[in-house]
Amino acid sequence: MVEVRLDALLELRRAVMAERAAREDADAARERMRKVALDAVDAGASVSEAARLVGVPRSTLYRWRDGRDRTESGEGL
């Protein structure tokens, strides 16, 4: 019984670690998508085009841009 419990707890620990890794990967992918979308707008793509391709409202792209601009200017610090 103790061995079964220990095996179950070890399996749970592996599942938790896998979930954390998946979340970190997803966060990195979202951050890359934000950067690439903003780079596209900076290169001349319209906010509407970029937002449509990313699958977010234009307001989200404007919010990303404003947040990036505040961070780069030091306002967010």
N, CA, C and O of each residue as an XYZ file, in Angstrom:
308
protein
N       0.822     -1.193      0.000
C       0.000      0.000      0.000
C       0.869      1.261      0.000
O       0.576      2.217     -0.718
N       1.931      1.263      0.801
C       2.824      2.410      0.857
C       3.494      2.621     -0.498
O       3.653      3.753     -0.955
N       3.887      1.509     -1.136
C       4.542      1.609     -2.442
C       3.596      2.172     -3.508
O       4.014      2.962     -4.355
N       2.350      1.774     -3.466
C       1.354      2.284     -4.414
C       1.158      3.778     -4.196
O       1.086      4.545     -5.156
N       1.073      4.185     -2.943
C       0.905      5.607     -2.615
C       2.112      6.401     -3.103
O       1.953      7.470     -3.694
N       3.308      5.892     -2.863
C       4.521      6.566     -3.299
C       4.564      6.679     -4.826
O       4.918      7.730     -5.359
N       4.208      5.610     -5.524
C       4.167      5.644     -6.987
C       3.182      6.695     -7.482
O       3.461      7.422     -8.436
N       2.028      6.767     -6.826
C       1.016      7.750     -7.214
C       1.519      9.171     -6.989
O       1.292     10.053     -7.818
N       2.196      9.391     -5.876
C       2.736     10.722     -5.596
C       3.848     11.089     -6.569
O       3.945     12.242     -6.990
N       4.675     10.139     -6.926
C       5.727     10.407     -7.911
C       5.136     10.730     -9.270
O       5.619     11.623     -9.966
N       4.099     10.010     -9.648
C       3.432     10.285    -10.926
C       2.791     11.666    -10.907
O       2.838     12.390    -11.902
N       2.195     12.030     -9.782
C       1.610     13.361     -9.638
C       2.694     14.430     -9.767
O       2.488     15.443    -10.435
N       3.824     14.216     -9.146
C       4.936     15.174     -9.226
C       5.404     15.343    -10.665
O       5.664     16.463    -11.105
N       5.513     14.227    -11.410
C       5.905     14.308    -12.818
C       4.876     15.094    -13.633
O       5.235     15.880    -14.510
N       3.605     14.874    -13.335
C       2.542     15.590    -14.047
C       2.601     17.087    -13.761
O       2.425     17.905    -14.664
N       2.847     17.439    -12.514
C       2.959     18.857    -12.140
C       4.145     19.504    -12.853
O       4.032     20.618    -13.365
N       5.271     18.811    -12.884
C       6.459     19.350    -13.557
C       6.211     19.521    -15.060
O       6.629     20.515    -15.654
N       5.530     18.547    -15.666
C       5.208     18.635    -17.093
C       4.280     19.818    -17.367
O       4.445     20.528    -18.359
N       3.311     20.022    -16.487
C       2.385     21.147    -16.640
C       3.126     22.475    -16.540
O       2.872     23.388    -17.326
N       4.024     22.587    -15.598
C       4.805     23.827    -15.450
C       5.652     24.088    -16.686
O       5.731     25.220    -17.163
N       6.285     23.042    -17.204
C       7.106     23.197    -18.409
C       6.241     23.630    -19.591
O       6.649     24.482    -20.381
N       5.064     23.053    -19.714
C       4.161     23.414    -20.809
C       3.727     24.877    -20.700
O       3.640     25.583    -21.705
N       3.457     25.322    -19.476
C       3.067     26.729    -19.286
C       4.211     27.668    -19.646
O       3.988     28.704    -20.273
N       5.425     27.316    -19.258
C       6.581     28.151    -19.605
C       6.770     28.204    -21.109
O       7.068     29.266    -21.656
N       6.601     27.080    -21.786
C       6.706     27.051    -23.248
C       5.627     27.920    -23.882
O       5.897     28.655    -24.832
N       4.408     27.838    -23.360
C       3.303     28.631    -23.894
C       3.555     30.120    -23.668
O       3.280     30.937    -24.546
N       4.075     30.473    -22.496
C       4.392     31.880    -22.215
C       5.447     32.398    -23.189
O       5.333     33.514    -23.697
N       6.467     31.591    -23.446
C       7.527     31.995    -24.381
C       6.960     32.155    -25.789
O       7.324     33.090    -26.501
N       6.075     31.252    -26.190
C       5.469     31.336    -27.526
C       4.610     32.595    -27.648
O       4.641     33.267    -28.678
N       3.844     32.916    -26.602
C       3.021     34.135    -26.647
C       3.892     35.389    -26.706
O       3.578     36.332    -27.433
N       4.966     35.400    -25.955
C       5.861     36.557    -25.969
C       6.485     36.735    -27.356
O       6.589     37.855    -27.855
N       6.895     35.630    -27.971
C       7.446     35.703    -29.335
C       6.394     36.213    -30.318
O       6.704     37.019    -31.195
N       5.150     35.747    -30.177
C       4.085     36.198    -31.058
C       3.872     37.710    -30.902
O       3.703     38.423    -31.890
N       3.882     38.186    -29.660
C       3.735     39.635    -29.437
C       4.852     40.405    -30.129
O       4.601     41.385    -30.830
N       6.076     39.956    -29.928
C       7.221     40.648    -30.516
C       7.143     40.661    -32.031
O       7.355     41.701    -32.656
N       6.843     39.523    -32.623
C       6.795     39.427    -34.082
C       5.647     40.269    -34.635
O       5.795     40.903    -35.680
N       4.511     40.283    -33.951
C       3.384     41.106    -34.397
C       3.753     42.583    -34.353
O       3.451     43.325    -35.288
N       4.400     43.014    -33.282
C       4.809     44.417    -33.179
C       5.898     44.744    -34.198
O       5.910     45.841    -34.758
N       6.802     43.813    -34.442
C       7.818     44.026    -35.474
C       7.165     44.198    -36.844
O       7.601     45.027    -37.643
N       6.124     43.418    -37.112
C       5.422     43.527    -38.399
C       4.781     44.902    -38.543
O       4.847     45.517    -39.608
N       4.163     45.380    -37.472
C       3.554     46.724    -37.501
C       4.640     47.779    -37.686
O       4.469     48.719    -38.463
N       5.746     47.628    -36.982
C       6.859     48.573    -37.132
C       7.400     48.581    -38.556
O       7.899     49.600    -39.033
N       7.299     47.432    -39.237
C       7.807     47.313    -40.611
C       6.799     47.808    -41.641
O       7.093     47.821    -42.836
N       5.615     48.217    -41.192
C       4.652     48.794    -42.120
C       3.335     48.051    -42.249
O       2.429     48.542    -42.922
N       3.195     46.903    -41.638
C       1.907     46.203    -41.672
C       0.898     46.999    -40.851
O       1.262     47.670    -39.885
N      -0.341     46.921    -41.232
C      -1.349     47.638    -40.450
C      -1.648     46.869    -39.176
O      -1.468     45.654    -39.103
N      -2.108     47.606    -38.174
C      -2.497     46.981    -36.920
C      -3.622     45.982    -37.181
O      -3.661     44.915    -36.569
N      -4.535     46.326    -38.091
C      -5.642     45.420    -38.418
C      -5.130     44.106    -38.997
O      -5.593     43.033    -38.612
N      -4.166     44.191    -39.933
C      -3.609     42.980    -40.540
C      -2.942     42.101    -39.485
O      -3.204     40.901    -39.406
N      -2.091     42.703    -38.692
C      -1.343     41.952    -37.688
C      -2.293     41.338    -36.659
O      -2.132     40.179    -36.276
N      -3.267     42.104    -36.218
C      -4.216     41.599    -35.223
C      -5.019     40.429    -35.792
O      -5.249     39.438    -35.100
N      -5.435     40.541    -37.023
C      -6.200     39.465    -37.657
C      -5.365     38.192    -37.739
O      -5.866     37.106    -37.447
N      -4.094     38.312    -38.134
C      -3.221     37.144    -38.243
C      -2.942     36.502    -36.883
O      -2.870     35.279    -36.771
N      -2.788     37.324    -35.866
C      -2.502     36.815    -34.520
C      -3.779     36.268    -33.872
O      -3.722     35.380    -33.021
N      -4.924     36.807    -34.285
C      -6.186     36.355    -33.707
C      -6.582     37.102    -32.456
O      -7.214     36.545    -31.558
N      -6.200     38.389    -32.402
C      -6.563     39.225    -31.255
C      -7.231     40.491    -31.761
O      -7.063     40.853    -32.926
N      -7.980     41.166    -30.912
C      -8.556     42.454    -31.320
C      -7.449     43.497    -31.526
O      -6.371     43.403    -30.940
N      -7.738     44.478    -32.359
C      -6.763     45.555    -32.583
C      -6.382     46.233    -31.276
O      -5.232     46.629    -31.088
N      -7.345     46.367    -30.374
C      -7.062     47.034    -29.096
C      -5.959     46.309    -28.329
O      -5.181     46.941    -27.615
N      -5.890     45.000    -28.470
C      -4.836     44.240    -27.801
C      -3.481     44.597    -28.379
O      -2.516     44.768    -27.633
N      -3.392     44.713    -29.692
C      -2.127     45.076    -30.325
C      -1.704     46.491    -29.915
O      -0.525     46.746    -29.670
N      -2.666     47.397    -29.844
C      -2.342     48.753    -29.380
C      -1.845     48.717    -27.931
O      -0.908     49.434    -27.579
N      -2.464     47.891    -27.098
C      -2.037     47.779    -25.701
C      -0.622     47.212    -25.618
O       0.195     47.695    -24.835
N      -0.329     46.181    -26.429
C       1.032     45.619    -26.466
C       2.034     46.690    -26.871
O       3.098     46.822    -26.266
N       1.681     47.459    -27.907
C       2.598     48.493    -28.401
C       2.823     49.568    -27.348
O       3.954     49.995    -27.114
N       1.733     50.002    -26.715
C       1.871     51.041    -25.692
C       2.700     50.546    -24.512
O       3.507     51.298    -23.967
N       2.513     49.302    -24.117
C       3.302     48.728    -23.028
C       4.767     48.629    -23.395
O       5.638     48.916    -22.573
N       5.047     48.226    -24.623
C       6.434     48.144    -25.074
C       7.066     49.528    -25.103
O       8.204     49.708    -24.670
N       6.328     50.498    -25.613
C       6.862     51.857    -25.708
C       7.144     52.447    -24.326
O       8.154     53.126    -24.139
N       6.258     52.193    -23.354
C       6.483     52.684    -21.992
C       7.715     52.025    -21.384
O       8.520     52.686    -20.728
N       7.858     50.728    -21.603
C       9.016     50.002    -21.065
C      10.308     50.512    -21.680
O      11.296     50.720    -20.976
N      10.302     50.715    -22.999
C      11.526     51.174    -23.684
C      11.899     52.591    -23.291
O      13.079     52.942    -23.293
N      10.899     53.421    -22.948
C      11.195     54.805    -22.572
C      11.538     54.931    -21.089
O      11.935     56.001    -20.628
N      11.381     53.831    -20.341
C      11.685     53.863    -18.922
C      10.519     54.245    -18.048
O      10.667     54.307    -16.827
N       9.348     54.507    -18.636
C       8.178     54.879    -17.845
C       7.694     53.744    -16.973
O       7.169     53.983    -15.886
N       7.858     52.506    -17.429
C       7.348     51.361    -16.683
C       8.235     50.974    -15.518
O       7.881     50.071    -14.761
N       9.368     51.621    -15.346
C      10.307     51.246    -14.290
C      10.021     51.943    -12.997
O      10.727     51.730    -12.011
